[in-house]
Amino acid sequence: MKTLKYAILLSLLSLTLLASCAQMSPSVVAQSGIAHDDHDALVTHYENLAKQAESELQANKKILKECEKHPYYYGAQGIDLRSHSSANIRGYEKVLKESLHHADIYRKMLIEQDSSINQTEVELGFMEAELARPEKGF
């Protein structure tokens, strides 16, 4: 009986350990279904996130401004609303900053990828031109 209890306890502990080690928030790339090497799509994705964060940020700033301008309209709930709006503003500012940063990184990667592709095309064109030239006899 003791062995069964220990086996059940051990299996529960191992399950708990596995669950706690699991990745809780998968990457944005995995959530959106965008391939990690599709830099153009990732730039667009992060720019769209930044636009959404900017609109939400402006809406919360408007709410906060209204609460501070007319605190007597909101009563005791106004304090909670101001606090909530301030927290939302901080959160959206963080999301906006991170999204713009990621968009900039992927934009740079896209430029590097395009320049390396163009360099490869130039090198291939040079090699084709060399191969197309007739060889001179000895």
Beta strands, then each sheet from edge to edge (+ up, - down):
end
